[in-house]
Amino acid sequence: MYRHIRDFELRYTDTDNIDRLKLSSLLSLLEEAACSSADELGFGYEVLKQKNYGFILVNWYVELSRPIMLGEKLTVATWPIKPNRFAVFRDFELFVGDDKVGVATSRWCLVNLENFSLLPSDYIFNTEMTFNENRAVTFSSWRIPEIGLSEKRYSKTVVWSDYDHYNHVNNTKYADILLDAFSVEELSRSNIKNVQIKYVKQCKYGDVLDVSRLEEGDGLWTVEGRVNGELRIQMRVCFDG
């Protein structure tokens, strides 16, 4: 069955203060693998751009068995899962050499780039396509309970450097924004075991994102970003310490 394989040499700028691959950098590499797989299968960025279509991420779920470190070569295997009417699924396996260090799954939506309205997946996927139905991880609990402004940590104003080619905050940027709810000391002594991100509504230039967090126990935290009280982004992250 189809699997797209891509290798990545980790750069100094991909890692954090103790030489671990940053979550934002990991998500960027997974997205790069997803994009090159889509190119290979005939529904990549340049093809969809001609139709004024695009994919936007709705959810991430990532599990890591250990940190991925500077100096290691990360191999990403990825494949699309059969979509439903509006959601397109893609799974990932992560390797360092023969060591399987993580798995991930994601949900995407096809949109009309003029107004970001949802388009049915059959606009690009026909009934004759075959899909690899092997799952990297069993996960379907996409809902994250809201926490409100329970413990506001800081506010972030959206600026140009947060943008991508869809003129909104790039999905990987939110990983940094949400993890900034924790101190250097907290993050330095803990590794991410698993993380779930839900993209609720896009943020634009000048929006002020208020970031809050809530501890749920056993290393589990929920972090939210809101603009004028309106929920825009959520993350549930579990640390090992």
N, C-alpha and C positions, 0 to 999 in steps of 0.2 A: 504493500500500500504506500501511497505517496507520503514522503517526508522530505522537507527541505532542510538541508544541513548547512550551517554557516559558522565559521570560526572567527573569533574576535580576540585580538591581542589587547590586553587592558593597558590603558595609558595612565600616567600619573594623575592626570586631571579627572579620571574616572573614579578616583578613590577618595576616602575620607581621611580624617586626622590620624587614624591608626591603620591605614593601608587596606581597608576593606572596600570592595566595590560598593559605591553609593546606590541606594535604591533608585534614584532618578537616573543614574547611569545604566543600571540594569534594565530598567524599563525602556530606555532609549535603544539598547542593544536588541531587546526583544522586538521592539517596533521596527528596527532596521531589518531583522530577520523576517518579520511578517510582511514588510513591504517588498523585499526581494522575492519572497515566495509568491506574493500576489502578482508581481511582474512575470514570474515564471509561468504562472497559471493563466495569464492573459487578462487579469482585471486589476492591474497596478495603477499607480497614481497618474501616469501620463495618459493611459487609456481612458480612465474615468474623467480626467480633466477635460478631455475633448467633448464630453457629454455634459459637463458642468455638474458632475456627480462627485461625491467623496465619501470616504469612511470616517466616522468619528467614533472614538472609544467611549463605551458606556461603563464598563467594569473591568477591573483586574482582580485576580486572585493568584498569589504567589506563595509557594512554600519553599523554604530553604533548609537543607539538612546541616549546613555549615556556612560560614562566611566565604565569599569568593575574594581572593586576595590579589594584590598587586604582584605582577610577575607570572601569574597563571594565564593560560589560554582557555577561554570559555568557548565551548561548542554548544550551539543552540540548534535543536531540532524542532521544527514547527510544521503544523498542518491545519487546514481548515476542517471544521466539523460541519455536517449537514445543517444548513440554517433553517430557522422557522420563518414565518412571514416577514418579520421585521428585524430579527436579531441574527447576526452572523457570528459564529463561534470559532475560536482558534485556540489550539492547545500548544504547549511548549514543554520540552524536556531540556535540562541544562546539565552539561558534563564538563568536568575538568579531567582530561585524559579519559580513563575508563571509569572514573568516579562520578556517579550521578549525584549532583549537588542540589538539584532543585527541579520543581515542576511549576507550571503556571497554566491558567486558562483565562480567556478574555471574551468579552462580548462587544460587538461593534454594531453600528447601524449605518446603513447607506442613506445619504441625504442629498437633497437638491441644494447646491451651494448658493443659489440665489437667495433662498430664505431659510435654509436649514430644515426644511420640512422632510419628514421621513419618507423613504421610498421602499416599496416591497423588495425583498431580496431577489425575487425572480426577474427583476430588471437586468441582473447580470448573471444569475445562476439559473441554468436551464435544467430540465428534468433528466437530461441525458448525462449530466455530470456525475461522476462517482466520487465518493468521499471516504477518507480514512476514518472509520468510526471508533478506532482505539482512542481511549481517553487517557491523557497524561495524569489527570487527577479527577476524582469524583467530587464535584462541588456544584451546588445549585442554590445556596443560601445567599442570594444577592442583596437582600434587604438588610440595611443597617439602621437600628433604632436611632432616632434623633436625640441629641443631648442638649440642644439650645446653647445658651451662653453660660454653661455651668461653671467653667473655670477658664475665663478668657486669658490667653497668654500674650497675644500681641496683635497688631494690625499691620496689614501688608497692602500697599498701594500698587496696583497693576501698572507696569511700565512697558516700554517698547521691547526690552530684552526678554520679557515673558512670552512674547507673541510667537506664533508660527504662521504658516502660509494661509491659514484660515482666518487670520486676524482675530484670534482670541488666545487666551493662555494655553500654551502647549500642555498636553496631558502629563508629560514627564515633570514639568515644573512644579506641579502640585505636590509631588512626592517630597521635594525640598521644603515647600511652603508648610506642609503639614508636619513634617518631622522637626521643623524649627520650633514647634510647640514644646520640644524637650530641650534640656540643657546639654552642653557638651559632655558634662560628667555623666548624665543619665545615659546618653547614647554610647559613650565610650565603654561603659561597663556592661552593655547588653547587646546581644545580637538579635536580629529579626528572625523569628521562626516562621511566621506567616503574616501576610498583609493582604487586606482587601481594600480596594478603592472604588468608590462610586462617584461618577461624574454626573451631577444633577443638572446644572445649567452653566453655560459658558460665562466666563468673566472677560470683560473688555477693559481697554485702556482707561485709567482713572478710577476704576472701581476700587473701593477700600474693603479688603477682605478681613473680617474679624475672625481670628483663629482661636478656638477653644478646645479643651480636652477633658476627658473624664476617665478615671481609672476604674476598671471593672474587676480587678483582682487577678491573681495568678499570672501577672505579666501582660494582661490584656488591657488595651486602651482604645477608646474611640476619640477621634479628632475630627472637628468640623470647621468649615469655613463658610461664613455668611456675609452677605452684602446688604446693609440696611435691614438686618434681621432675616433676610431671605436665604435659605439654604442653597449653597452652590456646589459644595464638595464634601465628601465624607471619606474617612479612612478608619478601618479597624485593624490594629496592629498588635501582634503578640510577640513579646520579647522573652528571651531565655533567662533573664535575670532581673 
